[in-house]
Amino acid sequence: MSKTTLGEYIRSLRNKRDIGVRELGRAVDVSGVHISSIEKDKNTPSPELLSKIAVVLQVDVDKLLAKACLLYTSPSPRDRG
């Protein structure tokens, strides 16, 4: 059983709220393209952006930060030597 990624989690919350990518982007002052790349796990949002997303999607910011925590603490492939 695979874990839900941060991007997948944000997408599912956005879809539950019936909010479009561009609409979410406008609400948090980024482009819809940026939101899409976050949802596809191509970009990692800053903690500040995650906080804004949490407010718009009406979810506890700690839930998003907990999902993102693995992203921020996982070693980079360059760090593996």
LINVENTA-V523774 format. One record per residue. SS is DSSP state (H for helix, E for strand, L for the rest). PSI is psi in degrees with one decimal (NA if undefined). NEAR is the number of other ideal C-beta (glycine too) atoms within 12 Angstrom. Layout:
ss:SS psi:PSI near:NEAR
ss:SS psi:PSI near:NEAR
This chain:
ss:L psi:122.5 near:3
ss:L psi:150.9 near:5
ss:L psi:150.3 near:12
ss:L psi:131.9 near:19
ss:L psi:166.6 near:20
ss:H psi:-45.9 near:34
ss:H psi:-43.2 near:30
ss:H psi:-38.5 near:18
ss:H psi:-44.7 near:30
ss:H psi:-43.7 near:41
ss:H psi:-43.5 near:26
ss:H psi:-40.2 near:18
ss:H psi:-42.6 near:29
ss:H psi:-43.8 near:32
ss:H psi:-38.1 near:17
ss:H psi:-32.9 near:13
ss:L psi:-1.7 near:20
ss:L psi:47.4 near:10
ss:L psi:131.7 near:25
ss:L psi:162.3 near:18
ss:H psi:-47.8 near:26
ss:H psi:-38.8 near:17
ss:H psi:-44.1 near:19
ss:H psi:-43.2 near:34
ss:H psi:-47.2 near:27
ss:H psi:-39.9 near:17
ss:H psi:-25.6 near:24
ss:L psi:13.6 near:30
ss:L psi:37.7 near:16
ss:L psi:171.3 near:26
ss:L psi:158.9 near:19
ss:H psi:-32.9 near:21
ss:H psi:-40.7 near:16
ss:H psi:-43.5 near:27
ss:H psi:-44.4 near:35
ss:H psi:-41.8 near:22
ss:H psi:-30.8 near:21
ss:H psi:-45.1 near:36
ss:H psi:-26.8 near:32
ss:L psi:5.8 near:18
ss:L psi:30.3 near:22
ss:L psi:-26.3 near:15
ss:L psi:148.4 near:22
ss:L psi:121.9 near:26
ss:L psi:151.1 near:33
ss:L psi:160.5 near:20
ss:H psi:-35.3 near:21
ss:H psi:-43.3 near:17
ss:H psi:-39.6 near:30
ss:H psi:-38.5 near:36
ss:H psi:-43.1 near:21
ss:H psi:-43.1 near:26
ss:H psi:-42.7 near:41
ss:H psi:-42.4 near:31
ss:H psi:-47.9 near:19
ss:H psi:-39.8 near:27
ss:H psi:1.9 near:30
ss:L psi:50.2 near:16
ss:L psi:150.8 near:24
ss:L psi:126.9 near:16
ss:H psi:-31.1 near:22
ss:H psi:-31.7 near:14
ss:H psi:-44.1 near:21
ss:H psi:-42.0 near:36
ss:H psi:-35.6 near:25
ss:H psi:-41.8 near:21
ss:H psi:-40.1 near:31
ss:H psi:-22.4 near:31
ss:H psi:-39.4 near:16
ss:H psi:-34.8 near:18
ss:H psi:-40.9 near:24
ss:H psi:-23.8 near:18
ss:H psi:-11.1 near:12
ss:L psi:137.2 near:13
ss:L psi:145.4 near:11
ss:L psi:150.6 near:11
ss:H psi:-31.3 near:7
ss:H psi:-24.9 near:6
ss:H psi:-11.0 near:8
ss:H psi:-5.8 near:7
ss:L psi:NA near:6
